[in-house]
Amino acid sequence: MPAVTASAPGKVILFGEHAVVYGQPAIAAPVTGVKVKVIVQADPLQPSGNIRIESPAINFHATRTELPEQHPLNTLFQLLEQALQISRLPAMKISINSTLPAGAGMGSSAAVSIAMIRAISQFVGLPLENEQVNKIAYEVEKAFHGTPSGIDNTVITYQMPIYYVRNQRPELIHLKDSITLVIANAGEAPSTAAMVAGVRQRWQQQPQYYEQIFHRIGRIVQSARKILEEGDWLALAPLMEENHQLLQSMGVSSPALDTLVKASLQSGAYGAKLTGGGGGGNIIALVPPEQAGQIAQRLLNEGAFHTWLTTLRPLKEDDQS
């Protein structure tokens, strides 16, 4: 049986993080320049159900039987067996390689899950549709993060910019024009679960204050979607500024993130904000394409640990069929 390979990109949230957990919309987009690659190979000398997982980048080496019952990967294997309607997966070796940084708010856990789901289902000859992949990946995200919004697994599964409302079918955003982003990492962030839990605790203490913030963010997201679909993308800049300020007021920014946002604007970016769970992790900056490299270098000089450039482009007619 030949080896099977599948990959999944990273993601950034353009607008709406945290508020999306409370029923507000969010906009996210794939980052195709970084990805998780999974290779599945048969292991014919082992009994059925024996699965070895190797991820050299994070020094993770384990077999399925060594995983705790509630481990996210064990959850993934169990859900796959149910979806594929098989009693036990065949013996296999799974290699996970990634250029996607863990703990940086770029959807690394969801990308691993989705690449594994696709590779394994193709390996057994029963490839799953996007909707099935997304459903399994969301359940695995729960095992990783507790109460995720569902946006990471959705945008990475469909690999397109989306307008997302929790528990509703994602809507494709048809970009009018290309936009160029610099993504900059401000350092290791607390877990997404910890940041989400912190917001929930503060919301419970001040529900009216936080509900007002969530609704303001929801209106920003709706305005941003209209701009993305109709053009005039420079109008995104003040929306990014407002969204970042609201995230600051929620307590999810950090001095390092604020420094990079300020440096981006001083370097010629049109707009900038944190992206993801916050507390660390990444910012995104909307930049003139011809200045993207220069702005990225300035952010490295200002303390960014790493930068990535990505361009979101309108779908071609062939892609929409």
C-alpha positions as CSV (number, residue, x, y, z in Angstrom):
1,M,0.0,0.0,0.0
2,P,1.6,3.3,-1.1
3,A,2.3,6.2,1.3
4,V,-0.3,9.0,1.3
5,T,0.5,12.6,1.9
6,A,-1.9,15.4,2.9
7,S,-1.2,19.0,4.1
8,A,-3.1,21.9,5.7
9,P,-2.2,25.6,5.8
10,G,-2.1,28.0,8.8
11,K,-4.7,30.7,9.4
12,V,-5.1,34.2,10.7
13,I,-8.2,35.9,12.1
14,L,-8.6,39.2,10.3
15,F,-11.4,40.5,12.6
16,G,-13.6,39.2,15.4
17,E,-11.4,37.0,17.7
18,H,-12.9,36.3,21.1
19,A,-16.3,37.9,20.3
20,V,-16.9,35.0,17.9
21,V,-17.2,32.7,21.0
22,Y,-20.2,34.8,22.0
23,G,-22.2,34.5,18.8
24,Q,-20.6,37.4,16.9
25,P,-19.2,37.0,13.4
26,A,-15.5,36.7,12.6
27,I,-13.4,36.8,9.4
28,A,-10.5,34.5,8.9
29,A,-8.2,33.6,6.1
30,P,-5.7,30.8,5.3
31,V,-2.0,31.4,5.3
32,T,-0.7,29.1,2.6
33,G,3.0,30.0,3.1
34,V,3.2,27.8,6.2
35,K,1.7,24.3,6.5
36,V,1.5,21.0,8.2
37,K,2.4,18.0,6.1
38,V,1.4,14.4,7.2
39,I,2.6,11.2,5.6
40,V,0.9,7.9,6.3
41,Q,2.6,4.6,5.6
42,A,1.5,1.0,6.1
43,D,3.2,-0.9,8.9
44,P,2.5,-4.5,7.8
45,L,4.5,-6.2,10.5
46,Q,2.3,-4.7,13.2
47,P,-1.2,-5.8,14.2
48,S,-4.3,-3.9,13.1
49,G,-4.9,-0.8,15.2
50,N,-1.2,-0.2,15.9
51,I,-0.4,3.4,15.0
52,R,3.0,5.1,15.5
53,I,3.1,8.9,15.4
54,E,6.4,10.7,14.8
55,S,6.7,14.5,15.0
56,P,10.4,15.3,15.1
57,A,9.9,19.1,15.2
58,I,8.3,18.9,18.6
59,N,10.1,15.7,19.7
60,F,6.9,13.7,19.9
61,H,7.1,10.0,19.4
62,A,4.3,7.7,20.6
63,T,2.1,4.8,19.7
64,R,-1.7,4.9,19.9
65,T,-1.7,2.6,22.9
66,E,0.7,4.9,24.8
67,L,-1.7,7.9,24.4
68,P,-4.0,8.7,27.4
69,E,-7.6,7.9,26.6
70,Q,-8.5,11.6,26.5
71,H,-5.5,12.6,24.4
72,P,-6.7,14.7,21.4
73,L,-5.0,12.3,18.9
74,N,-6.8,9.4,20.5
75,T,-10.0,11.3,20.1
76,L,-9.1,11.9,16.4
77,F,-8.6,8.1,15.8
78,Q,-11.8,7.2,17.5
79,L,-13.9,9.7,15.6
80,L,-12.3,8.7,12.3
81,E,-13.2,5.0,13.0
82,Q,-16.8,6.1,13.6
83,A,-16.9,8.3,10.5
84,L,-15.3,5.7,8.3
85,Q,-17.5,2.9,9.8
86,I,-14.6,0.6,10.5
87,S,-13.9,-1.2,13.8
88,R,-10.2,-0.5,13.8
89,L,-7.8,1.5,11.7
90,P,-5.0,-0.5,10.0
91,A,-1.5,-0.6,11.3
92,M,0.3,2.6,10.1
93,K,3.2,5.0,10.7
94,I,2.3,8.7,10.7
95,S,4.9,11.3,10.2
96,I,4.1,15.0,11.0
97,N,6.2,17.8,9.7
98,S,5.4,21.5,10.0
99,T,6.6,24.9,9.1
100,L,3.6,26.3,11.1
101,P,4.6,27.6,14.5
102,A,2.9,26.1,17.5
103,G,1.3,28.4,20.1
104,A,1.3,31.4,17.7
105,G,-2.4,31.7,17.0
106,M,-2.0,30.4,13.4
107,G,-4.1,27.2,13.9
108,S,-1.3,24.7,14.3
109,S,-3.4,22.1,16.2
110,A,-6.3,22.4,13.8
111,A,-3.9,22.1,10.8
112,V,-2.4,18.9,12.3
113,S,-5.8,17.4,12.8
114,I,-7.0,18.2,9.4
115,A,-3.9,17.0,7.6
116,M,-4.1,13.7,9.6
117,I,-7.8,13.2,9.0
118,R,-7.3,13.7,5.2
119,A,-4.2,11.5,5.0
120,I,-5.6,8.7,7.0
121,S,-9.0,8.6,5.3
122,Q,-7.3,8.6,1.9
123,F,-4.9,5.9,3.1
124,V,-7.8,3.6,3.9
125,G,-9.5,4.5,0.6
126,L,-12.4,6.4,2.1
127,P,-11.7,10.1,1.7
128,L,-14.0,12.4,3.6
129,E,-15.8,15.5,2.4
130,N,-15.0,18.9,3.8
131,E,-18.0,19.0,6.1
132,Q,-17.0,15.6,7.7
133,V,-13.4,16.7,8.0
134,N,-14.5,19.9,9.7
135,K,-16.8,18.2,12.1
136,I,-14.1,15.8,13.3
137,A,-11.5,18.5,13.5
138,Y,-13.8,20.6,15.7
139,E,-14.3,17.8,18.2
140,V,-10.5,17.3,18.3
141,E,-10.1,21.1,18.9
142,K,-12.3,20.7,21.9
143,A,-9.9,18.1,23.3
144,F,-7.0,20.5,22.6
145,H,-8.6,23.8,23.8
146,G,-11.7,23.2,25.8
147,T,-14.2,25.7,24.3
148,P,-12.9,26.7,20.8
149,S,-14.9,29.0,18.5
150,G,-14.6,26.5,15.6
151,I,-13.1,29.1,13.3
152,D,-9.6,27.6,13.1
153,N,-10.8,24.2,11.9
154,T,-13.3,25.8,9.5
155,V,-11.0,28.2,7.7
156,I,-8.2,25.5,7.5
157,T,-10.6,22.8,6.2
158,Y,-12.1,25.0,3.5
159,Q,-8.8,26.9,2.7
160,M,-10.5,30.1,1.8
161,P,-11.4,33.4,3.4
162,I,-14.6,32.9,5.4
163,Y,-17.2,34.8,7.3
164,Y,-17.9,32.7,10.3
165,V,-20.7,32.6,12.9
166,R,-20.5,29.8,15.4
167,N,-22.9,26.9,14.7
168,Q,-23.7,28.3,11.3
169,R,-22.4,27.2,7.9
170,P,-19.4,29.3,6.9
171,E,-19.8,31.7,4.1
172,L,-17.1,32.2,1.4
173,I,-15.9,35.8,1.1
174,H,-15.2,36.7,-2.6
175,L,-12.4,39.3,-2.4
176,K,-12.7,42.2,-4.8
177,D,-9.0,43.0,-4.6
178,S,-5.8,41.4,-3.3
179,I,-4.5,42.5,0.1
180,T,-1.0,42.0,1.5
181,L,-0.4,41.2,5.2
182,V,2.7,41.0,7.3
183,I,2.3,38.6,10.2
184,A,4.7,39.2,13.1
185,N,5.3,37.0,16.1
186,A,5.6,38.8,19.5
187,G,6.7,35.7,21.4
188,E,5.1,32.7,23.0
189,A,1.5,33.2,24.1
190,P,-0.6,31.6,26.8
191,S,-2.8,28.7,25.5
192,T,-5.9,29.7,23.6
193,A,-7.9,27.9,26.2
194,A,-6.4,30.0,29.0
195,M,-7.1,33.3,27.1
196,V,-10.7,32.2,26.2
197,A,-11.3,31.2,29.9
198,G,-9.9,34.6,31.1
199,V,-12.3,36.5,28.9
200,R,-15.2,34.3,30.0
201,Q,-14.4,34.9,33.7
202,R,-14.3,38.7,33.1
203,W,-17.5,38.6,31.1
204,Q,-19.2,36.8,33.9
205,Q,-18.1,39.5,36.3
206,Q,-19.0,42.4,33.9
207,P,-21.6,41.0,31.4
208,Q,-23.0,44.3,30.2
209,Y,-19.6,45.8,29.6
210,Y,-18.3,42.8,27.7
211,E,-21.5,42.4,25.7
212,Q,-21.2,45.9,24.4
213,I,-17.6,45.2,23.3
214,F,-18.7,42.0,21.6
215,H,-21.4,43.8,19.7
216,R,-19.1,46.5,18.6
217,I,-16.7,43.9,17.3
218,G,-19.5,42.2,15.5
219,R,-20.3,45.5,13.7
220,I,-16.7,45.9,12.7
221,V,-16.7,42.4,11.2
222,Q,-19.8,43.2,9.1
223,S,-18.2,46.4,7.8
224,A,-15.0,44.6,7.0
225,R,-16.8,41.9,5.0
226,K,-18.5,44.6,2.9
227,I,-15.2,46.3,2.2
228,L,-13.4,43.0,1.3
229,E,-16.2,42.1,-1.2
230,E,-16.6,45.6,-2.7
231,G,-13.0,46.9,-2.7
232,D,-11.6,50.1,-1.2
233,W,-9.5,47.9,1.1
234,L,-7.8,50.9,2.6
235,A,-11.0,51.4,4.6
236,L,-10.0,48.3,6.6
237,A,-7.3,50.3,8.4
238,P,-9.5,52.2,10.9
239,L,-11.5,49.0,11.5
240,M,-8.3,47.2,12.4
241,E,-7.3,50.0,14.8
242,E,-10.8,49.9,16.5
243,N,-10.8,46.1,16.7
244,H,-7.3,46.2,18.4
245,Q,-8.4,48.8,20.9
246,L,-11.4,46.7,21.8
247,L,-9.2,43.7,22.3
248,Q,-7.0,45.8,24.5
249,S,-10.0,46.8,26.6
250,M,-10.9,43.0,27.0
251,G,-7.4,42.4,28.5
252,V,-6.1,40.1,25.7
253,S,-3.3,42.3,24.3
254,S,0.2,42.6,25.7
255,P,3.0,45.2,25.7
256,A,4.9,43.2,23.1
257,L,1.8,43.0,20.8
258,D,1.1,46.7,21.3
259,T,4.7,47.5,20.5
260,L,4.6,45.6,17.2
261,V,1.2,47.2,16.2
262,K,2.7,50.7,16.9
263,A,5.9,49.9,15.0
264,S,3.9,48.6,12.0
265,L,2.0,51.8,11.7
266,Q,5.2,53.9,12.1
267,S,6.8,51.8,9.3
268,G,4.1,52.5,6.8
269,A,1.4,49.9,7.4
270,Y,-2.1,51.1,6.8
271,G,-3.5,49.2,9.8
272,A,-2.5,46.6,12.3
273,K,-4.0,44.6,15.2
274,L,-3.3,41.5,17.2
275,T,-4.7,38.2,15.8
276,G,-5.7,35.1,17.6
277,G,-6.0,34.5,21.3
278,G,-3.7,37.3,22.4
279,G,-1.4,37.6,25.4
280,G,1.4,37.1,23.0
281,G,1.5,35.3,19.6
282,N,0.9,37.4,16.5
283,I,-0.1,40.7,15.0
284,I,-1.2,41.3,11.4
285,A,-0.4,44.5,9.5
286,L,-2.1,45.6,6.3
287,V,0.7,46.9,4.1
288,P,1.5,48.2,0.7
289,P,2.8,45.2,-1.3
290,E,6.0,47.0,-2.3
291,Q,6.8,47.8,1.3
292,A,6.0,44.4,2.8
293,G,9.6,43.3,3.1
294,Q,10.8,46.6,4.6
295,I,8.0,46.6,7.2
296,A,8.7,43.0,8.1
297,Q,12.4,43.9,8.7
298,R,11.4,46.8,10.9
299,L,9.3,44.6,13.0
300,L,12.2,42.1,13.4
301,N,14.3,45.1,14.6
302,E,11.5,46.0,17.1
303,G,11.6,42.6,18.7
304,A,9.4,40.3,16.5
305,F,10.7,36.8,16.7
306,H,9.6,35.9,13.2
307,T,7.6,37.4,10.4
308,W,5.6,36.0,7.5
309,L,4.2,37.7,4.4
310,T,0.9,36.5,2.9
311,T,-1.3,37.8,0.1
312,L,-5.0,37.1,-0.1
313,R,-6.2,37.1,-3.6
314,P,-9.6,37.1,-5.4
315,L,-10.7,33.6,-6.5
316,K,-10.3,32.9,-10.2
317,E,-13.4,31.8,-12.0
318,D,-11.9,28.2,-12.2
319,D,-11.7,28.2,-8.4
320,Q,-15.3,29.0,-8.0
321,S,-16.7,26.2,-10.0
